[in-house]
């Protein structure tokens, strides 16, 4: 069984920064891409960013480009991060980490086999 756990959420003022972490554990898997999604209050969950197994390929939704950076731990590929800078109240959401079964990046929720429970990010104005 695979477990996915996010951490690092919290309350921050507009303009501030947060770093989210995601750890995948359990049944040994390798070579999979990972991604971050977010669900604002009363809205659907949407893609934010994705990263390949090696970390060499990334994909970002337009509204976070230049502000958010996705990365993977070089020593432990089962750990992924989302560095979020210049946060805005519109970034308030529950942030979810997902892992695909496969190496291709994807923006589609249904292609992610494993999900965490989410971590709340609240940005005050």
C-alpha positions in Angstrom: 0.0 0.0 0.0 1.2 3.5 -0.8 0.8 6.4 1.5 1.0 10.1 0.5 1.4 12.7 3.2 1.5 16.5 2.7 2.8 19.0 5.2 3.8 22.7 5.5 0.5 24.5 5.1 -0.5 27.3 7.3 -1.6 30.9 7.6 0.5 33.6 5.9 0.0 37.2 4.9 -0.2 38.3 1.3 3.2 38.6 -0.1 4.6 35.9 2.1 6.0 32.4 1.4 5.4 28.8 2.3 7.0 25.6 1.5 4.9 22.5 1.1 6.3 19.0 1.4 5.0 15.6 0.2 6.3 12.2 1.1 5.4 9.0 -0.6 6.0 5.8 1.3 4.8 2.2 1.5 5.1 -0.2 -1.4 8.2 0.4 -3.3 7.6 2.4 -6.4 10.0 4.3 -8.6 10.0 6.2 -11.8 6.7 8.0 -11.2 5.9 11.6 -11.8 4.2 13.7 -9.1 2.1 16.7 -8.9 0.4 19.4 -6.8 -3.3 20.3 -7.1 -5.4 22.7 -5.1 -9.0 23.2 -4.2 -10.2 26.6 -3.2 -13.2 27.0 -1.0 -16.4 25.9 -2.8 -14.5 25.2 -6.0 -13.2 22.2 -7.9 -9.7 20.8 -7.5 -7.3 22.1 -10.1 -3.8 21.4 -11.3 -1.0 23.5 -10.0 2.3 21.9 -11.0 3.9 18.5 -11.9 7.5 17.1 -11.9 9.1 14.1 -13.4 10.9 11.4 -11.5 14.3 12.9 -12.2 13.1 16.4 -11.5 14.4 17.5 -15.0 10.9 18.2 -16.4 8.3 20.4 -14.8 4.9 21.9 -15.7 3.1 24.8 -14.1 -0.3 26.3 -14.5 0.0 29.9 -15.8 -1.2 31.7 -12.7 1.7 30.3 -10.5 4.5 30.6 -13.0 7.3 32.8 -11.6 5.9 32.5 -8.0 5.8 28.7 -7.3 8.6 26.2 -7.7 8.2 22.4 -7.7 11.1 20.2 -6.9 12.1 16.8 -5.7 14.7 15.8 -3.2 17.8 14.6 -5.0 18.6 12.1 -2.3 15.1 10.8 -1.8 12.9 10.9 -4.9 9.9 10.0 -2.9 9.9 13.5 -1.4 8.6 16.5 -3.3 8.3 20.2 -2.5 6.3 23.2 -3.6 8.0 26.5 -2.8 5.3 29.3 -2.9 6.4 32.9 -3.0 4.5 36.2 -3.4 1.3 34.5 -2.1 -2.0 36.1 -2.8 -5.4 35.6 -1.1 -6.5 33.8 -4.3 -4.0 31.1 -3.5 -6.0 30.1 -0.4 -6.9 26.4 -0.9 -6.3 22.9 0.3 -3.2 21.7 -1.5 -3.0 18.1 -2.5 -0.1 16.0 -3.6 -0.5 13.2 -6.1 1.6 10.5 -7.6 1.1 9.0 -11.1 1.7 5.4 -12.1 4.1 6.3 -14.9 6.8 8.8 -15.8 4.8 11.2 -18.0 3.7 14.6 -16.6 0.0 15.1 -16.4 -2.6 17.8 -15.5 -5.4 15.3 -15.3 -6.6 14.2 -11.9 -7.7 10.8 -13.1 -4.1 9.9 -14.1 -2.9 10.2 -10.5 -3.2 6.9 -8.7 -2.3 8.0 -5.2 -3.3 11.1 -3.2 -2.6 12.7 0.1 -5.2 14.1 2.5 -4.3 17.7 1.7 -2.8 20.6 3.6 -4.6 23.9 4.2 -3.0 27.1 2.9 -4.6 30.4 3.9 -3.4 33.7 2.7 -4.7 36.8 4.5 -5.0 40.2 2.8 
